[in-house]
Amino acid sequence: MKFYKTTGTCSREIGIIVKNDIIEKVEFVGGCDGNTSGLSSLLVGMKIEDVISRLKNITCKTKPTSCPDQLAQILEKNYIK
């Protein structure tokens, strides 16, 4: 699992395992445990392009980003060719 630092969110890092453009595992370090655990469970088996299109630009309250948005940004930057 590769971990990436987040910015502007309660979670500090997001760990990701991707195989053949499919999410195998996502783990949030910090953040709202119920929400991040639920999100992680829902994402397993999804194509990274679908995850990005669904989660990009989601904000959290008054913050310009969110844990889902940070995940989308990480995927887009590190896994899209």
C-alpha positions in Angstrom: 0.0 0.0 0.0 1.3 3.4 -0.9 0.4 6.3 1.3 -0.1 9.9 0.2 -0.2 13.1 2.3 -3.4 15.1 2.2 -3.9 18.8 2.6 -6.8 20.8 4.0 -8.7 17.7 5.5 -9.1 16.0 8.8 -7.4 12.9 7.3 -3.6 13.2 7.3 -2.9 10.5 4.7 -4.6 8.1 2.3 -3.3 4.7 1.5 -4.2 3.1 -1.8 -3.7 -0.2 -3.6 -4.6 -0.1 -7.3 -4.3 -3.0 -9.7 -5.1 -2.8 -13.4 -6.8 0.6 -12.9 -9.1 -0.9 -10.2 -9.2 0.1 -6.6 -8.2 -2.9 -4.4 -8.0 -1.0 -1.1 -8.2 2.5 0.3 -7.3 3.4 3.9 -7.7 6.9 5.4 -5.4 7.9 8.3 -7.4 10.3 10.5 -10.7 11.8 9.5 -14.2 10.8 10.5 -13.8 7.0 11.0 -17.4 6.0 10.0 -17.4 8.1 6.9 -13.9 7.1 5.7 -14.5 3.4 6.5 -17.7 3.5 4.6 -16.2 5.3 1.6 -13.2 2.9 1.6 -15.6 -0.1 1.5 -17.7 1.4 -1.4 -14.6 2.1 -3.5 -13.2 -1.4 -3.7 -13.6 -2.8 -7.2 -14.3 0.6 -8.8 -12.3 1.9 -11.8 -10.1 4.8 -10.8 -11.6 7.0 -13.6 -15.1 6.4 -12.1 -13.9 7.2 -8.6 -12.3 10.5 -9.8 -15.4 11.5 -11.7 -17.7 10.9 -8.7 -15.5 12.4 -5.9 -13.6 15.2 -7.5 -14.5 18.7 -6.2 -16.5 17.5 -3.2 -16.1 20.0 -0.4 -16.4 19.6 3.4 -18.4 22.4 5.1 -16.4 25.6 4.5 -13.3 23.9 3.3 -12.4 24.0 -0.4 -11.6 20.2 -0.4 -12.6 17.0 1.4 -11.3 13.5 2.0 -13.1 12.2 -1.1 -11.7 15.1 -3.2 -8.2 14.6 -1.9 -8.5 10.9 -2.9 -9.7 11.9 -6.4 -6.8 14.4 -6.7 -4.3 11.7 -5.6 -5.7 9.2 -8.1 -5.7 11.7 -10.9 -2.1 12.8 -10.3 -0.6 9.4 -9.6 -2.6 6.8 -11.6 -3.9 8.4 -14.7 -1.6 8.1 -17.7 
